[in-house]
Structures are given as C-alpha cells and as structure tokens.
Amino acid sequence: MKKSLFCIATVLMLTGCAEFLPSDDALEVAPQSFQEYLLRQEDELQEGSSSELPDHEYDADNSSAESAVSPDTGTDTNSDSAGIRQIAAQIFTDDMSDYDKVFAIHQHLVTTVNYDYDNMQANTLPDSVFTAEGALFDHLAVCEGYARAFSALCGQADLTELMISGTADNGSGTISHAWNQVQVDGIWYNMDVTWDDPLVENQVVSDGSNIVYDYFLVPDYIMEETHQAEYPEERHTCNDDRYLESNRQLTIAPYLKEPYFFPSSDTEIWEVAYSCLTSDILEFQIVCDIPTEKAQSKMNLVLDQTQYAMEQIPLYGQISVNAQYGIADYVIVTVTVSPE
C-alpha cells in the first residue's frame, strides 16, 4: 500500500542522441497516509487488547445525538462545546453545500491534527488523543480522535454521519481502527480522515501541500479492500463513486505548475509542444493518466514529440525532461527547453 513519487530525468541535445539518465538523488517521497506506519504501531500497542470502539451516529435532525464514550479512556466526547462551535464558525459558511462542508472538515483535520506517533511508539498515549477535543485543540490524535473530531464537526454542520469501529488491513495484518460514514446530498459515503493525513519522510505535512484523498467520499468497494466494520449490519451501504476521479485530481494538484496539459494522444503532445514553443513558453507539463510502469516510455515519447516540434519551428537547444510518477496513478512530465 505504500506509495512513492519517483523522478526520472532525461536531457536531449538536438545535435546528439537521447540518453535515459535515472537520477538516484531525484528520488522523492509522494504524499501518503499514515496507513503503513501507523497500522504497524497500533498493532504493537493494541496487541492482546480486547477493548472495543462503539459506533456513534449523529443525525442532523436530532440535536440530542448520543454521546460516545471511549471504553479505552472513559472520556466523554462533547460535540457541542464552545470551542468546537468556534472552529465550526471559522471553517463553515452559510452558502456551503454538503460537499463543501465535508471537504472543509477533511482539510481542517488533515492540516491541523498530527497523529501522535511518538507516544504511540513509546506506548505512552494520553487519554486526550482518543477524543475530539484532543484532535481539535491539542492537535494530536489517534484514529479514534480523528473520527470523533470528524463526528463533532459534522454535528456543527448539520451533516448526518456514522462513526464506525472495526479493523484495517495494511497488507501484513489487521488492527483495530475507527473511521466514518457521512451523507452528502442524501447519499452515504465512506471517510477515513486518519489515512488521508499526509506523511512525507515520516513527518507530518501540515501546510496542505501534500494532502491525499484516498478515503475521501469513497464507495464500499474501495473501502472494503482495507477496512472491515465490526458490525457491518449497522453501517450504511455506499455505492456511489462519483468523487473518485476528482479525488485523484485533487491529489496531483500540488504537483502541477502552469501551464499544464492533459493530451489524449501522441499528436496532441506534439501540438502542445509546438504551441508552447512558438509562444515562447519554454517550460510546460504533460499530464498522463497511465500506469506507473509506462512512465519511462511516456517520458521518451514526450521527448520525441518536443524534438519534432523544435525541428518544425525550427528551434535549437537542449531539452530537459523530468517525469514524476506514483501520484494517484498519473505521470507528470515536465519539459524545459533551453534555446541555444
């Protein structure tokens, strides 16, 4: 499940031949959730524990929604405290749609809350990290804290949601986990804010530049690859997948630099290169929705089409190409032309 962003680079002189030059020091780490690291840590912490997380549902039509109590901490989660109302006032506006509200909650949590992996590793987790207050005010939480914070903010936004307990699979085993379901325009979707919290080189990114959307409003067939509810009969069926493609594009957005293009054919790649170069645009991006294993061949194709465009103009100089892949199954090829 671990994802990485790799960069490969090629430099072509029109007077010479193309050479593929893999660059070890160009290796970067793509945005990834805490999924692999945290599941391993939680597995170690919770091994042998029989504690359970209760499901908790907040109905927008029921202002006296049930208060959830963690059996691990015995701490009440007050979803209507003055502090939580203040946060809600900061992130919501009156003209927001259901989608806008859920998006605002997601962005707020993944950019302001850090997973408390230091205390997780040391087996010294404080009670607060299991609560909405710990997530929202101390900015530290584990999965339960993230899920409760999501629930609390949904309550403030008049969104109907369900907090779910169960297990999650990181590819090597399963551990206890908590996540949510939420209604958007009357349709249920799955949400896991914890696993969308970005992690780069084992460090939390809190500026919003590397957020992922792998578990943002996703259907059951995505969620059930890794998540299993403890009481599946109590969860809601989520079949709608309309947000999957927009989620992918949200994930790659921080890596895009104007001007960028989504050509659908080899000819369109040449047209983009020719149009840019004849307009004195010497750096541009080609974004391709292709499997990662085709990154190198796509980079070479972009080189060829750019070279052909330069020959047609004519324009002489150096072409530098950098291909990034491993980002939501897109390949981003950045072309830089240095005229002689």
Buried (B, 14 or more C-beta within 10 A) or exposed (E): BEBEBBBBBBBBBBEEEBEEEEEEEBEBBBBBBBBBBBBBBBBEBBEEEEEBBBBBBBBBEEEEBEEBEBEBBEBEBBBEBEEBBEBBEEBBEEEBEBBBBBBBBBBBBBBBBBBBBEBBBEEEBEEBBBBBBBBBBBBBBBBBBBBBBBBBBBBBBBBBBBBBBBBBBBEEEBBBBBBBBBBBEEBBBBBBBBBBBBBBEEEBBBEEEBBBBBBBBBBBEBBBEBBBBBEEEEBBEBEBBEBBEEBBBBBBEBBBEEEBBEBEEEEBBBBBBBBBBEEEBBBBBBBBBBEBEEBBEBBBBBBBBBBEBBEEEEBEBBBBBBBBBBBBBBBBBBBBBEEE
